[in-house]
Amino acid sequence: MIRYEQPASIQGAIFTLKFRRFNSYPPTKHESLGFMIFKFKLSDNALAVIKKELSPKERFWLEKTSLLSSGDGIRGEIIRGFSEKPFKPKGGVPGTSAHRAQGADTPEGRNFGELDRMYTALLKLEPEIATTHQR
Amino acid sequence: MPNDSPIVPKESYIKQIMPNRFDYLARFSGDSIGNLDLIAIRPTETFVSSFKDFLKGIGERESTLVEVIKKQKNLIDYNSYYISYLLNQISEDEFYKIAEDFAYSTQAWDESDIEKKTLLLLEKTGDSFSSSSDLSYLWGCSEEIIESVLKKLKANRSLR
């Protein structure tokens, strides 16, 4: 299931990411998780899908009610997240691969992604209008 | 007054020589000295106090902007190593060690302080720093606190 509306987040061992802009930030010693995380931001049509589930399939960030199954994902204007290891797609620099439509995979470990900003068109919808977007 | 007295006498000295002193600032306005239409009188202490508040506000704004500049410089430096890593110029182990030097812990935050700094930054830069990721990096706090602050600012109509 791909979630388009907030709140939505995913936790997995490997994510496939698609984006047009990638921002990375210096690592953070996350106070509640207890390990160092490499934060990133995907923007301009961002998508993150779980390619490999966590084993065991349990949330490592307990405060977040994230999707955990393979194929689950989030899509929107901006996605924020982090990896336990620095992100480096096998194809080289993000976005420069000849096969960029296939997306880039995060390193294997504990990965988290959360929808930071929905598509503008969804933001403009009246709250009482039900919207269910699934791929 | 003795010769070595300061040009501006100390308050204690004035109190000594003028125990019942009063201290006001007066402003006169008009066409000429003989035709004044506005005379404003205000206790000097009130004026000085508001002037000090004004200077304090400027100081806070300056320190916020300096904080942003330093953080942005730090981000540029970090990303220059990250690009080297992506381009296979440095190994993963080497990059990991460098990254650890840049690592920061989220600080205990004062939400009102973050609100003030965020409002200033958004007023001055528009949407440039409107994502929670950018702001949480700048202020060294969690994205959740930034979302709470942005919601509050929007509710107060401080932001459009």
Interface residues (C-beta under 8 A of the other chain):
Chain A: N23 S24 Y25 P26 P27 T28 K29 H30 E31 M36 F38 K39 K41 S43 I78 R80 K85 P86 K88 G92 V93 P94 E114 D116 R117
Chain B: N74 L75 Y78 N79 Y82 I83 Y85 L86 L87 E92 F95 Y96 A99 E100 F102 A103 Y104 S105 T106 S131 S132 S133 D134 Y137 E143
